[in-house]
Amino acid sequence: MIDIPGGALEILGRLNDAGYDAYVVGGCVRDSLRGIAPYDWDITTSATPDEMKEVFLGEKIIETGIKHGTLTIRSSAGEFFEVTTFRVDGEYKDGRHPENVEFVRDVEGDLARRDFTMNAIACDAEGNTEDPFGGEKDISNEVIRCVGDPDKRFGEDGLRILRALRFAAATGFAVEEKTRASIHRNAGLLSNISAERINSELTKLLLGDHAFDVLMEYKDIVTAIIPELAPSIGFEQNSVWHCYDVYEHIMRAVDAYKGDDACIKFALLLHDVGKPACYSVGPDGRGHFYGHVEESVRLAGPILDRLKFSNADKEKITELIRYHDIRVEPQDKSCRKALGKLGLELMEDLGHVKKADISAQSEYSRIREFDKVDEVLKIARKIASSGACLKLRDLAVGGDDLIEELGVAPGPVVGNILNELLKKVIEDQIPNERGALLECARDLYANGVPND
């Protein structure tokens, strides 16, 4: 039995009382049948928008998408629900949106235009379902199947390709054979879809509990979106540290991180994208990837721009890629230096990246490397909580002190001296005390402070 919330039942009841058919439909029905609480409830009805306005006269109504038959209606309890007229879609000339819609009185016609059978189930106020395409059976059998002809469904809207994979990654459901074949056949349709929509669906896919199987089976879809990953497929690493080719290593690393930070997922997706271009074989006959970090950062920038990431997210992702291979020893001096350079928040995120990266490598030294990451973070947290001097603002002297006490001319040299003082404090060469800092600054100024 589907537990429809009171506000939705109220809207269904008022439409029914006025002589119209009405159902909750789509994702809320699908999730309810899977035993998952829906986050929203969509309603579909035989009433046209004008007829809905008459039924709910005096209520708060927002014309959300009146062209396509959608109104947002407020219940007496103040909840808002999207209510859409039964419709069939016209021609999809742009591979994304129908040119027009036609309102119909039959719910089956409305369900026939939907993407997958599990999303083409409607439920009335009494709990009776309309399921003309076998969606309940497919949910029970854990199958994702297009409604009708898969080529037609994907041809109407290429984003449905990624939606299918996103659902598979989230649920672990298998994609039905004809639907799967059509996905591979129609990968090129993704070129018609906006970068923002692709980013949204790809993010949800990567965060899915079953993403690894999807990423491995649908390499052609992944590389249709990020062609820079294509060279990594089947690229053997020939290293004691690695037992998978570059592509599988990347995807196992993505899968190993179980958190919900999308930036960390994308950093893992791109952290070794530059490896194939940097491969060499050493005298020992082993594979090496010197410079792959810099190459991965170089490739990641345009990829993230193409997918329309915000500047803040792009910066975080590229920083995680840039430092994913940084070597920090579990010692106070090394951890202070890393904290000064990266900050604790980025070090915590790098800890997730490093552990996922290690999980996707061979078992050679894996436990030792895990323990090392944990110990480094333990030391870093202790140092950060102690109020240690890690940033310029933590120094016991500032630029004004150098100008007033030592006669240093305002300009870049002031910053250079302060940076050198901070470096020496972090490396325990001098204490963070005013007298010691001024004395060191005087020597630096007299002998020519380094410019970097």
C-alpha positions, 0 to 999 in steps of 0.5 A, spaced: 500 500 500 502 506 498 502 511 503 500 518 500 501 524 504 495 528 507 496 534 502 496 530 496 490 526 498 486 532 499 488 535 492 486 528 489 480 528 493 478 535 490 479 533 483 475 526 484 469 530 487 469 535 481 469 529 476 476 528 474 481 522 474 487 524 479 493 520 481 500 520 484 505 518 479 512 517 477 518 517 482 514 517 488 510 511 486 516 508 484 520 509 491 514 507 495 513 501 491 521 500 493 520 501 500 523 508 500 520 515 502 519 519 497 522 526 497 516 529 493 509 527 490 507 529 483 500 529 481 497 527 474 490 529 472 485 529 467 483 536 468 486 541 464 489 547 467 483 552 466 479 546 469 484 545 475 483 553 476 476 552 477 477 546 482 482 550 486 479 557 486 481 561 492 487 557 493 494 559 492 496 557 484 503 558 481 503 557 473 509 553 474 509 550 466 502 552 464 504 551 457 505 543 458 499 543 463 503 544 470 500 548 475 503 548 483 497 548 488 498 549 495 494 544 500 490 547 506 496 545 510 500 550 506 504 544 502 505 545 495 504 540 489 505 540 482 499 537 478 500 536 471 494 534 466 494 528 462 498 529 456 502 526 450 508 529 447 509 532 440 515 531 436 522 532 439 526 536 434 531 538 439 532 531 442 530 534 449 524 537 449 517 536 445 515 542 440 508 541 443 503 537 448 496 535 447 492 534 453 488 527 453 483 524 458 486 517 458 492 516 464 495 510 459 496 515 454 500 520 459 504 514 462 506 511 455 510 518 454 514 516 460 521 514 460 522 507 464 516 502 466 518 503 473 516 511 472 510 509 468 505 507 474 500 511 477 496 510 484 489 513 485 487 516 492 484 509 494 491 506 493 489 502 486 495 503 481 495 504 473 500 500 471 499 498 463 507 497 462 509 492 467 513 497 472 511 494 478 513 487 476 520 490 473 521 494 480 520 487 483 525 484 478 530 490 479 530 491 472 530 498 468 526 498 462 524 503 457 517 504 456 516 502 448 521 502 443 528 504 447 531 508 440 524 512 440 525 514 448 532 516 447 531 519 441 526 524 444 531 526 450 538 523 450 538 525 457 534 519 458 541 515 457 544 518 463 538 517 467 538 510 466 545 509 468 544 514 474 538 509 476 542 503 475 548 506 479 543 508 485 539 502 485 543 496 483 537 494 478 540 491 471 538 495 465 534 490 460 537 487 454 534 492 449 534 498 453 542 496 454 543 495 447 540 502 445 544 506 450 550 503 447 547 505 440 545 512 441 551 514 446 552 520 440 545 523 443 548 526 449 552 531 444 545 534 444 544 535 452 546 541 456 552 541 460 549 543 466 544 537 465 549 532 464 553 534 470 547 533 474 546 526 472 553 524 472 554 527 479 548 523 481 551 517 478 558 517 481 554 518 488 550 511 487 552 505 491 553 501 485 556 506 480 562 501 479 558 496 475 555 502 471 562 505 470 565 499 467 559 496 463 558 503 459 565 506 458 562 508 451 558 513 455 563 515 460 568 517 454 562 520 450 562 525 456 569 525 457 573 523 451 580 524 455 578 518 459 578 514 453 586 512 452 586 510 460 581 504 457 585 497 457 592 501 459 596 497 463 600 500 468 606 494 469 607 496 476 608 493 483 603 498 486 597 497 481 593 490 479 588 494 474 589 498 468 588 505 468 581 506 467 579 500 472 584 503 477 580 510 476 573 507 477 575 503 483 578 509 486 571 513 485 567 507 488 572 506 494 570 513 496 563 512 500 562 519 502 557 524 499 562 530 497 561 530 489 568 534 488 572 528 491 568 524 486 570 528 480 577 529 483 578 521 483 574 520 476 580 525 473 586 524 478 589 519 473 587 522 467 593 524 465 597 517 466 597 514 459 600 521 456 606 520 461 608 513 461 615 510 460 618 504 462 624 504 467 631 500 466 627 495 471 622 494 466 617 497 470 612 502 468 612 509 470 608 515 470 613 521 471 609 528 471 602 525 471 599 529 476 601 535 472 598 532 466 592 530 470 591 537 472 592 540 465 587 536 462 582 536 468 581 544 467 578 544 460 573 538 462 571 541 468 569 548 464 566 544 459 561 541 464 560 548 467 563 547 474 563 553 479 569 556 480 569 554 487 568 547 485 573 547 480 578 550 484 577 544 489 577 539 484 584 541 481 587 542 488 585 535 490 588 532 483 594 536 484 596 534 491 593 527 491 600 524 490 603 529 495 608 525 500 607 527 507 610 523 513 607 522 520 612 527 523 610 534 526 615 537 522 612 534 515 605 535 518 606 542 519 609 544 513 603 540 509 598 544 514 601 551 512 601 549 505 594 546 504 590 547 511 586 542 515 580 542 511 584 540 504 588 535 508 582 532 510 579 531 503 586 529 501 585 523 506 579 521 503 582 521 496 588 518 498 585 512 501 580 511 495 586 511 491 590 506 495 584 502 495 584 501 488 591 499 488 594 492 489 595 489 496 602 491 496 603 495 502 596 497 502 595 496 510 601 500 511 599 506 507 592 506 510 595 507 517 600 512 514 594 516 512 590 516 518 597 517 522 598 524 518 591 526 519 591 525 527 598 529 527 595 534 523 589 535 527 593 535 533 597 541 531 591 545 528 587 544 534 594 547 538 594 554 535 600 553 532 603 558 527 601 555 520 599 562 516 602 569 515 596 571 520 599 567 525 606 570 525 608 574 532 610 580 527 607 583 521 608 587 515 608 594 519 613 591 524 618 590 518 617 597 515 617 601 522 622 597 526 627 595 520 626 600 515 624 595 510 621 599 504 613 597 503 612 593 497 613 585 495 620 585 499 615 585 505 611 579 503 617 575 501 620 576 508 614 574 512 613 568 507 621 566 509 619 567 516 613 563 516 617 557 513 622 557 518 617 557 524 614 551 521 620 548 520 622 549 527 628 553 525 626 559 529 620 560 535 614 564 533 616 570 538 617 577 536 624 578 538 627 572 534 622 574 528 625 581 528 632 578 528 631 573 523 628 578 518 634 583 519 638 578 517 634 576 511 633 584 509 641 585 510 643 579 506 637 579 500 631 575 502 629 570 497 624 572 492 620 566 492 
